[in-house]
Amino acid sequence: MSIPKVDIYTKFACPFCVRAKYLLDRKGAAYEEFDITLGGEKRAEMQRRAPEARTVPQIFIGDYHVGGSDDLAALEASGELDTLLAG
């Protein structure tokens, strides 16, 4: 299996974004960060991928929409995050 792509949509000075990135860094997960502070195409892309999302961060592992920082932490606590990151 291939390692899934991890995308994280963030905003400047967002403490929840920092927490989520810290957890991903601790897991050794490579991710692509999209700063949507000023809106633009990446914000529109995030809203297309997760129409119900109104806050940041929004995290995607492959096609799976994790949700936000608390959702990522819950996956870690349950042991499911490693499985998702492994593909």
N, C-alpha and C positions, 0 to 999 in steps of 0.2 A: 504494500500500500504506500501511496505517496503522502507526504506530510501536507496537510491542508493549509491553504493560505489564510492568514489571520489579518483581518482589517479592523481598525479601531478609529472611530470618528470622535474627535475631541474638540474642546474649546480652550482658549488661553486661560491659564490660572484656575483651571477646574480641579479641585482636590480629588474628586472621584475619578477623574481621568488619570491623575498621577498615581492613585492607588491601583487602578486596573493595570496600568503600564508596569508598575513595580511588580505586581504578581506575574504578569507575562514574562518580564525580564528574569525574575527568580526561577521560573520554569524553563528558561532558556528558549522561549518561543520567539521566533522571528515574526515581526508584524509590520504592516504598513499603516502609518498614522496619517489621518486626513484631518487637518485643522479646519473646522467649519465656523470659526469665530465670526468671520465676516459674511457668512452665508455662501452663496455661489453654487456652482455646479455640484460640488461634493456634498453640500447640504441637501440638495435636491436628490442626489443619488441615494443618500442615507434614507431619505423619506420614501423613496421608491422601494428600497430594500426592506424597510421596516416602517410601514405606514402609520402604525400606532405610536412610534417613538417620538417623544417630545423633549427628551433630555439627553445629555451626554454623560459618559461615553456610551456609544453603541458599538457592540463588539460582535463580529462575525467570525466564525471558524469554519472555513469552507462555505458551504451554503447554509450552515446552521446559525440562526440568529440567537446569540447568547443573551443579549439584552445589555444591561448596565453593569456597573462595578459590583453591586451586591449580588447580581446573578452569577457573575464570574466567580466571586468568592464562595457562593453556595456550591457551584460545581467543584471547586477545589476541596471544600469541606466534605463533599460526598464521595470524592475520589473519581469523579467522572471527567474532570478536566484533562487529566493525563491521557485518558482514552480518546477524547476528542482531538487533542493535539497530536496524538500518534497517527491519527487517520484511521 
